[in-house]
């Protein structure tokens, strides 16, 4: 009698495990690309679109472009950490026109004052610019990481 009781318990455990497995989501091996590059009409630049997870992982942070008084004159100012230099020494920053979307924009820097860059030309006031994750966006757009 004890032997048949043991078999019965074993069968119950197996049945429970099989039923429990039915509730599990299937494991997928499909990889989700965290970045998508989209052409910008009339430009050689690419728009960088990240997944929410990618934005979290690289901790992308933005701030708005501001006007500040510099030596008594109102100037366009961005944090210096928003500025990136390309291989030719040209200056750029990344704007974020919509959540998860980033576009590199050419800027002309007049001067650097501590942790801020005073611009001659750049994005409109209030435009969100990336201050954390700039190098990662540049690498994703230009293929530097490949």
N, C-alpha and C positions, 0 to 999 in steps of 0.2 A: 504494500500500500504506500509506503514512503517513497519508493522509486517513482510511482506514477504521480505522486504529489509534486515531486521535483520537476518532472517533465511539464506538468501543468503550469507551474510558476515560470519556468523558462519560456514556454509558449506565450504566456501573458506579457512577459517583458519584451519579447520580440514584437508582439502585436502592438504594444504601446509605443515602441521605438518607431515602427513603421507608420503608425498613425501620426505621431509627432512630426515625422519627416515630411508628411503631406502638407503641413502648415508652413514649412520653410520656403522662403523665396529661392528660386534657382540661382546657383552661383554662376555669374557671367564672367567670361574671360575677355569680353570686349573692352578695349581701352577707350576712355573718353579723353579726347585731346583738350587740354586745359586752355589752349589759345587758338584763336582763329584770326587769320589775317585777311582783311578785305581791301580791295583796291579802292583808291580815292580817285574819282574821275578828274582827269586833267593834272594828275600829280604822280610822281614816282613813289610817293610815300604810301604806307599801308596803315589802315586803321586796325588797331589791336583790340580784339574782343576776347575777354577772359571769362572763364566760368566763375561762379560765386566762390567755389572752393579755391581756385587759383588766386583770386583777390585776397581771400583770407590767408592763404599760405604765405604770400609775399607781403602781406599786411599793407596793401596799397592805402595811402592816405593822401587827401587833397586839401587845399585851402584856396580861397578866392583871391584873385588878383586885386591888389589894393592901390589906392593913391595915398602917398604920405608926403609930408613936408620934408624936403631935403635941402638944407642950406637956404631956407626961406622960399623955396620953389616947390610947387606941387608936382610930384613925379609918380610914374607907374613903378610899383615895387613888388617883387616876388621874393620868397625865401631863396637864398643862394643854393640850397640843396635841391631846388627844382630844376636848376640849370644843368644841362649836359652838353659836353663838347664832342663833336664827331671827329673823325680821323683828319679832317681838313681844318680843324680849329673853329668850325662854325658853331654857333650857340643855338640851343634848342630847349624846349620844355615840352612836357606832355600835358595836354588839356583833356578834360573828361566831359565831353558834350552830353553823354547820357551814362547812367550807371553801367559799369562793366566795360565801357568803351573808352579807348584812349587814342589820341591823335597827336603826333609830334608836330610842333609848330615852331617855325624859325623865329628867333628873337634877336634884337641887337641890344647888347649890354653896354651902358654908358660907363658904369663903375660898380665896384663891389664895396659895400660898406658893412663890415662885420659879417653878420649872417643874412644880409639882404643884398639882392641884386637890383640896381636901379637901371631901368630899361629906357632906351630911346624908342623902341617899338616892340610890341608884343600883343598878347591877347587883350580883349576888351575887359574893362573893369568888371569884377564879379565872376569872371570865367574861372572855373575850378581847374587848378593845376596840381599835378602830382608832386608830392614832396618825399614820399617813401615808396620805393618800388621802381624808381626811374631807370636804374641800370637794368633791371629785369625786363622792363618793357622795351627798352632799346635793344637788348639782346634778342628778345622774341621777334621784334619787327625786322631787324637787320640780319638775323641768322648768326649772330656772333657766337652763340652757344653751340652751333653745329660744327 
